[in-house]
Amino acid sequence: MAADLSTVILAVIIGTLAAIVYSLRILVLMERRIARIDKHIEMMAEKIVLEEKQVLQEEARIEKMIKKRR
């Protein structure tokens, strides 16, 4: 009887530890995904900034050309 109770308690403890380990594994995987998403967002933002900078440079060049013609 005591052996059966200790077996059940041990099974519950092992099951709880397994659930904790599994949860930590899922959290690590999700953190990696979020980090990847964050990196992609940063890359997109850098691209947008570069494109805006190019547009501003082009506008400045066109304005200079217009001023020269006048």
Secondary structure, DSSP 8 states (H G I E B T S, - for coil): -HHHHHHHHHHHHHHHHHHHHHHHHHHHHHHHHHHHHHHHHHHHHHHHHHHHHHHHHHHHHHHHHHHHH-
